[in-house]
Amino acid sequence: MQLSVTQIADLDADRRSAVIERDSGVEAERETVRDIIDQVRSDGDAALYEFSSRFDGVDLDQIEVTEQVRGAAQNVDSEVRTAIEEAAANIREFHREEVPTDWRADFDGRELGRRFRPLERVGIYAPGGTAAYPSSVLMGVVPAKVAGVEEVAVATPPAEELHPATLAAIDIAGADAVYQIGGAQAIAALAYGTESVTPVQKIAGPGNRFVTAAKAEVQGDVAIDFLAGASELLAIADETADPQAVAADMLAQAEHDPDSSVLTVTTSESVAEAVRSAIEERLPQRSRGETIKEALSGSQSAILVADSMEEATTFAEAYAAEHLSIQTANDEDVLAAIDSAGSVFLGHDTPVAAGDYATGTNHVLPTGGQAKLVGGLSVDTFLRATTVQRLDEDSLSALGDTIRTLAATEGLDAHEDSVTVRLDEE
């Protein structure tokens, strides 16, 4: 493992680009997933059975397993069930605070407002493969149900036996339909439907680069949340930070994927070296050590030394991290200097894993710098907003000249006349 300690000022253009622009590998898979999507669209369930056998090594006898999920929470260890239930309750409580309220207000006689309505049917992708992710089930299904979505479908990769914790999470979260399909073929099925899968209006949830590439391909035919790549962490630390805690957070995010991006930016060279030493000390204890080593050895990961906290926050804003951990003496001041981040973790006692699982905030977050443009998955993801307006005679008369002048300027005389005919009547 070659995890370097480097001054930010010493990063050459190529190295800085590798860190800041981190390539998720999605574009390279677009052509591959396009063929999979086309086959699902043309062959339906037959394609899903074929791909499950080819990619997952599972010969399915059915695609929909909704009934298998009913009561699944009773089939797991009580400690696991309690943990899932507590996490679900916290996620539900937090997302209820996000629910917007319909409103109307008077603007000089113009009654204007906004109302919010849920989508009718959405699909949540819940990753599987090398690990079970009941937390991702909760992060997708719970806010959708809080938003009022009538039917929430979950797609999760097939297995000879679906993981009991995943099934329990689906049961506790309250999903309405469950399909054992994974990868690009799952996204295609949710987008276009098959004999067994009812198409949805929107697809949300994390996945590998094939899942993300498929979401990019179907976008436009169906709505998606956003394109998310491998996990990211940027930790900002000063001389007060605990190197062991910083290192532990880096290892935690690196274990997700070999392409994970994990960075620490610190104003203290001694902390930088201590973090590197702590990583080397703690790594042998981790069960997913090979995945961690690959992530830490990649050009997207580093320990960086900043000349000042201003340089550190400037770098953090350019990076726009999925997870931003701030472990400094003045964490609120550091946070105030950064606008772009998916989720922020303040202070020594706030590990990123807390947000991954149980604080209640959502862990489905933008990566690859998209935090400059969008926020993470929320109740808003599953709502549509409609503006509402009502004018009376006086308010239309007051606006009449403005409307007609702008309509005439744009050469739209029918627009102009739609106002004139009403004013003339009056």
N, C-alpha and C positions, 0 to 999 in steps of 0.2 A: 504494500500500500504506500503510495506516494502523495500524502496530503501535505501540501506545501504551506509554509508561512511566508506571506509576501506583502510588501508594502503596496497599498493601492496605487501610489504614485509610480511604482515600478512595473505595473502591468503594461505589457505592450498591447498594440491594437488587437492582435489575434487572440491573446489570452483574455483581454477585457471582453471582446466579442463573445468568446466561448462561455464566459460567466454570465454576462448580461442577457445575451440573446438565446441562451440554452435551447437547443433543438430537441423537440420532443419526439422526432421521428415520424410524425403523423403524415406529413406530405409524401414521404417515401412509400406509404402504404395505400395511398388513395386508389391507385390502379388495381391493386389486389382486391381491396374491399369492393370496388365497383363491380367486379365480376361476381362476387358473392351476392351482392345486393340484386343484381340482374337475375341471377338464378333463383333466388328466393321469390322475386316478383313473378317469375314465369312458372316455377314449379311448386310453389307453396310449401306445404308440409313435407313433401318428398325431399325438397332441398334441405329442410331443417334436419330431417333424419340423417341424410347423407353427411352433412357437415358435422353433426354431433358425433357420428362415428369416426369421421376423418380427423377432426381437430381435437375432440375431447375424449376419444376412445370409448365412447358410451353408445351402445345400441339401444335406443329408446323404444319403449312400447307405447308411450303417450307423451304429448307435449305439455298439455295443461295438467297441473297437479294441485289445483286449488283445494280440493277436498283433503288432500294429504296434509295440508297446512292446518286445517281446523283442529284446534286443541293441541297443536304441536308444542305449545309452551309448557304443557304438563309432562312432556317427554324428556325434558332436560333436567340436569341437576338443579336443585332448589337455589343454590348459590348463583348459578348462571342466570336462572330465571329472574331472581331478585335484581341482579345487576342490569339485565335488559329492561326490566320494568322501571327501575329507577332512572336509567338513562332516558327511556322513552318519556317518562313524566317530566323530566327536566327540559327535554327538547320541546315537548308540547307546551310547557309553561312559557318558555322563551318565545316561541313562534306565535303564541296567542297575542303577545305584545306587539307583533308586527302587523296584525290584521288592521287594515285601514277602515275608516268610518266614512260612509256616504255623507256628502254634505251639499248644502245649497246656501247661497248667500246673496244679498242684494247689493248690486253695484249701480247706484243711481238709477234704479228702476229696472235694471237688467237682472233677472233672476238666473244665476249661473251656478253650476255645481258639477260634482263628479260622483259617479257611483262605481262600485267594484263588484264583479261577478266571477265566480270560479269557472275554470274550464270544466267540461263534462267528463273527459276521460284522458288520463295521462299514463305514461309508462315510466317506471323507475327501473334503471339498470342497476343490479346489485352484483358486484364482482364476485368471482369465486376463484377457481383454479388452484393456485398454490396455498391459499389460506381462505378461511371463512371470514366474512365481513358482515356480521349482524349489525354493526354500527352503521354501515352504509345503507342498509335497509331502513333503519330508523330515520336517518338523515334525509332520505327521500320521501318515504311514505308519510311520516308524521306531519311535516308541514303541508303536504298536499291535502291530507284529511283536515287539518286545521283550516286551510283555505276554503274548504267546502267542496272539493272535487268529489263528484258523485261516484266515479269508478276509478280506482287506482290499481293498475296492473304492475306486477313485478316480473322481470325476466332475470334469471340467474343461471349460470352455467350448469349443465347437467353433470351428474355423477352416478356411480353405481348406487350410492345412497347419499342423498342430499344432506348437507351438514345439519345436524339437529339444532344448533344454535341459530343458523340462518333461518330455518323454518320457524323456530320459536319467535324470532324477531319479526318475521312477516306476520305471524299470528297476533302478536302483541300490538304491532303497529296498526293492524286493521286493514291490510290490503284486500282488495275484492277479487282479484284474479292473479294466478301465479303460473308462470311458464318456465319449464326447465330448458332454456336455450341460452347460449352465450355468444360472445364475440360479435362480429359484424353481422352475422345472420340474425341475431336477436334484434339488433337495431333495425334491420330491414323488415323483419316480421312486425315489429311494433309500428313501423312507419306505414307499411302498405297492407298488412294483414295477410293471413293465410286461412286455410280451412279451420285451423284451431285457434288462431290468434286474431283478436279483434283490433283493428288499427286504432291508434290514439291520436290526439291532437298535439301532444308535446311529449318529448322524451327528455328525461333528466337523470343525472347520476354519473358517477365516475366509472372509468374503465381503462383498459390498456390502450396502446396506440392504435390497435385495429378497431376497437370500439369507438375511439375518438375520431378516427378517419372515417368510419361509417357514419357517425353523426354529422360530420362535415359534408358527406355526400348527400344525405337525405334532407339536410337543412333546406328549407324552401318548400318542399313537399309536406314537411311537418316541422313544427317549431322544436327547438332544442334549448336547453339552459345555456350552455356555453361549451367551448372546446377546452378540455382540461387534460394536461399531460401528467408526467410523473410528479411525485410529491416534491415540495420545495420548503426549505427553511432558511431564513436569514436571521441570525442572532446578532444583536448589537450589545456589546459588553464594554464596560469600563473597568477600572482597577478594582471596583467593589464587587465585581461578579465572581461567582463561585465556578471555577473552571470545570469541576466535576459535573455540575448541573448543566453547564453549557454543552459539554461533551456528551452527556446523556441524551440531551435533546437532539443533537446532531446524529447520534447513532440511531435514535428512535425513528427519525424521518428517513434515514438512509436505508433502513431495513425494508421499506416498502418496495423498492424497485432498484435495479442496477442503474437506471437512468435518473434516479433521484438527485436533486441539486441541494447540497447542504453547505451553508456558508456561515462563518462567523466573521464579523467586522468588529475589531476592538481598538481602542485607543491605547492599549497597554501591551507592549511587546512581551512582558513577562506573563500576562494572562494568555496571550496567543500561544506561547510555548507550553504553558501549563495545560491548555485545552488539548493541544496535540498529544502531550504525554498522557493525559487522562483518556483520550480516545484509544491510544495504544494499550493502555492498561485495561480498559473495560471491554474492548472488542472481543478478546478470546472467550468471554463469558456469554456472548450472544449466540443464540441458536441459528440465526440467519446471517452468520458471519461472512459467508462468501458474497452474498448480495450486498452487504454493507461495504465490504472491501472494494467491490467493483464500483459502487456509487462514489465512495470517497476518493478513489483513484482517478475518476473521470475529470476532464478539464472543466466541468461545470461546478466542481466542489473545491473549496479552499478555505484557509484561514487567512484573513486579510488584516493588516495593521493600518489604521488611519492616523494621520498627523493630528487630527482634531475631531471632536464630536460633530462639528459642522461637515467635515469631509465624510464622516461615517453616514450622517443622515442624507447628504446629497447622493451618496452611492445607493443608499436604501431606497430613495425615491426613484432613482433611475432603474433599479432592479425590480421594484413592485412585487414583493414576495407574496407567495400564497400564505405562508405562515411567517409572521414577524414576531420574534421574541426580543423584548427589551429588558435587559438585566443591567441597569445602571442606577446610580445614586439619584438621578433626577429623571425617572422614566416618563413622567407626564410631559416634561419639557421636550424630551426626545420625540415622543409621540406627536406633539404639536408641530414638529418640523417635518413630519412625513404624512403625505396625503394618500399614498397608493399602497395598499396592502389588503390581502384577502381577509385575514383574521389576525388580531394583535393579542399578544400574551405579555402582560406587564408584571414584572417583578420576579424575584427568586422563586417564589412559591407557586408559580403558574406554569407548569410544564405544558408543552404543546399537546401532549397526549390527553390532558384534561379536556381540551376542546375537541379532540378527536373522538372522544367517547361520551362525556357525561356532564359538562357544564351546562349544556342546553343550546349553545350556539351551533351553527351548522358547519360540518367539515367538508362539504362539497364546495370547493373554492376555485377561483380562477388562477391559472398558472401561466408561465411563459410571459409575464409582464402584462397580462390582460387585466390585472387589478387596477391598471390605469384607466380602464374603460368600463368595467362591470364589477358588481359585487358578487358575493357568494349566493348559493341557493337559499331561497327564503320563501315565505308565503307569497310574496310578490311574483315569484316564478310561476305560480299556478293561477294567477288572477288576470283579468283583463279590465281595463278601466274605460268608462264611457263618460264623456262630458254631456251635460244637460243644460239647456237654456230656454228661457221663456222671456219674450218681450211684451210689453203693453204698448198702447198707442203712443204714449208720450216718449217712451224710451226708443221706439223705432223712429219716431219723428226726429229725435235728437241725434240719432246715428245716420239718418237718411242721406244727408249730403256727403258724409264720409264714405259710406258704402257706394253710393252712385259715382262719386268722383273716382274712387279706386277701380270700380268696375269699368268705367269708361276708359281709364288709363290703360287697362289691360285689354281693351277691345272686346269685352264680354257684355254686350248690350242686353242680353237676356237676364243676366244677373242684375243689371241696372233696372230693368223693367220690373223684375220681381219685387223690388222695393217701391217703385213708382206706382204700380197698380194698387198697392195697399194704401199708400199715402193719398192717392187720388180718391180712393173710396172714402177715406176719412174726411 
